[in-house]
Amino acid sequence: MEEKLGTTSYAALGLLTFGPMSGYELLKLAEQSIAHFWSPARSHVYTELRRLARLGLATEQLVQQEQRPNKRVYTITEEGRRVLELWLTEGPYEPDQVRSSFTVRMFFGNLAARSSIVAQVEELRRNAERTLEELRATETKIKDDESLLFPYLTLKSGLAHCEAEIRWADEALEALREREDA
């Protein structure tokens, strides 16, 4: 295969290992599993699925439905599974690149009202707490299932990230309030 695949392609192939599904179903599964750390645009997923089918890494089947519009169902092929496994075992390591509009705002926070920055940090903290609760609920469901070891280890990374974000927010709020009083 000469065409270079990106992480979204590999994520789609990985999700297709759970079984045949439409683009909508794949997005729903992604939302329930990998969205905390990889969330491609909706339109990008549909484009990638068609591309994977064109490359022979997935098959595409039009399914007629009576009560709903017809849908396209994708299934990973043996070649798709081979390409995915090759990427998992031999693909180049690519360090994560953090893209955070919040962090950019924080960097330039001296140009905004302090109260606005404090409110944004408080919101970030609340969101991190909500996500932490969701991840902990998932953790109780999957931690003892041997077949879910790797999703569990991934979930542990998400838990650590949320906990670190909450600690950072607490420290940032303390620093902002201390300096406001000075």
Secondary structure, DSSP 8 states (H G I E B T S, - for coil): --S---HHHHHHHHHHTT--EEHHHHHHHHHHHTTTT----HHHHHHHHHHHHHTTSEEEEEE--SSS--EEEEEE-HHHHHHHHHHHHHS---------HHHHHHHTGGGS-HHHHHHHHHHHHHHHHHHHHHHHHHHHHHTT-GGGHHHHHHHHHHHHHHHHHHHHHHHHHHHHHHHHH-
